[in-house]
Amino acid sequence: MKPRGCLWLLILPLAILLLFAVLGSFYAVDQTEQVIITQFGKPVGDPITEPGLHFKLPLVQTISRIDKRFLEWDGAPVAIPTRDKTYIHVDTFARWRINDPKTYFVRLHDERSAQSRLEDILGSETRNAIAKHDLIEIVRTDKNRKPLHDENLKTVPTGVGTIGVLPPIQFGRLKIEEEIKAAAAAKLFIIAAGDPTAVEACKPLFEALGQKTVPISTEPGAANLVKLSGNFLLAAAIEALGETIALVGKAGIDRRSYVDLLTSTIFPAPAYKTYGALIADGKYQPAAFAAPLGYKDIRLALAAAETLRVPMPLGSLLHDRFLRLLAQGGERLDWAAIGGLAAQDAGESIL
């Protein structure tokens, strides 16, 4: 082969590689998006928010596009009890936007994770807010309304709660909506574990995401163990509530009245109010935290206990409760449904 032919064989591949490198160095940013540049998986530099043509290092840097428009979140319709024990169907929605793309990318990475976090926070705060107010406060915006009068009922006795007289509104729907927004802001408590220097470096991020950060250990896995232990305690509370509600229910005592008594005296914690009401009424759909997820956390807690040689007999009971619920087709039920198994054992199923 002639020297000139060999030279072309060398130049042509190099030219193609150079072309790909040049093309891979430029990228366009649309006016509806912002871009995070990552190098070996880690964000570098500030987010690119200006539309136009931009440059990056070829091969070693990649781009992640993040929407900067208002996005929508629509929660699943759910039945929630009001303070005056009336169930209403609530369809919650929100419009949100990513103001800090770098924090968003590091913490959530994609829109699916963000939607899941919104579901956890807004769904929880909506249930809490509705449970604290009467029906009239939720469906009315203000006090400027007049009841309709039937001329045939002029002789009916009057007074609050009688025909033609509406109960007073203390808050109104708009104020309740504001209450939900305020409660949802900075809702998270962050459990931090790992090297103290790394935890300190992440502190600004944690402060932006949650209302409090609790450094728990220098071992990263400790944070997961704390989360599992918390869910174990909640599952244990659900089981205990289920057994006591089954006991008083079979004795002829009204289940809801019993739960109201407990949660207004010695057990005023939100967990007892929420799960006690679900168990008393047997309402496990739609699921806020599905039974398979609860089963997973109990299995992981038991696996950690086995590794650490810590007997957890109550954990074994909860494992069997979840397994039984799933075997009976409870995959789509809220994990509070294990509280209904006690009534089922007593011959008074409310599942």
PyMOL commands that set and color helices and strands:
alter all, ss='L'
color gray80, all
select helices_A, chain A and resi 3-23+101-107+111-131+135-139+151-153+173-184+196-201+203-209+221-250+255-264+270-281+291-308+313-327+335-345
alter helices_A, ss='H'
color red, helices_A
select strands_A, chain A and resi 26-29+33-39+42-43+52-55+61-67+71-74+78-81+87-90+93-96+188-193+210-217
alter strands_A, ss='S'
color yellow, strands_A
deselect
rebuild
show_as cartoon
